[in-house]
């Protein structure tokens, strides 16, 4: 759907549509983090969840993929690879693995909260972009938040033998770097939101199919309780695979990566509150400190001017 059509039929401007898309995206991201935590505690394996996330969604988006093939073929291979590896199976595996060790609050803070740090590093190191003073201070705050989380978590781990909380935090940082690769590749690829979503899901589904046919992986969906599977289908396929497959790309396209990141700063807040009230996970001091530093840092690093109507 073009921006002209959105304005004509909905009565809202493209920028307003971008803000709405970004808000929908962060709500689903927070829900996805909850679903991943529930998933690792259920009878569904990581491969089961990946099949739901990419396999089912890949089937739905396959007609879009076929239609978009001419544009996909013209896209540089490095950007296509960045999309697949950045938001595909490696990212999914790291996110799932981290949930075995650390709470949802840490996932929200370290995955969605720190990827602007990795994006900025890539922009400076590989694309020679210059950091503004505001953006630099924002990145410093994010870094302080990460150090606070890791230090206090390691201190708590040292006082509690057998606690592997810190492992989850390190894994979440790796997942964040992976997502940053996806974000940069998506922006530089120039692909439309649905085209990028179709490429990501169909390609990941192909990798999964190869692994399943070769016997490397196996699925246990059929033996899991039906309610667990239906819940994950709703979140992984409909919400994450289809809705955010479009909404995130649309938000970046309309608002730019910086303003989208600013709105995305709400994701860690929602993740902390969701883990506390929905899963009953206690929020430790490290998470509260990290929440303050990282959220403030993302707002500054986004480059958004803090003035009225700056997002519109």
Secondary structure, 3 states (H helix, E strand, C coil): CCHHHHHHHHCCCHHHHHHHHHHHHHHHHHHHHHHHHHHHCCCCCHHHHHHHHHHHHHHHHHHHHHHHHHHHHHCCHHHHHHHHHHHCHHHHHHHHHHHCCCCHHHHHHHHHCCHHHHHHHHHHHHHCCCCCHHHHHHHHHHHHHHHHHHHHHHHHHHHCCCCCHHHHHHHHHHHHHHHHHHHHHHHHHCCCHHHHHHHHHHHHHHHHHHHHHCCCCCCCHHHCCHHHHHHHHHHHHHHHHHHHHHHHHHHHHHHCHHHHHHHHCHHHHHHHHHHHHCCCCCCCHHHHHHHHHHHHHHHHHCCCCCCCCCCC
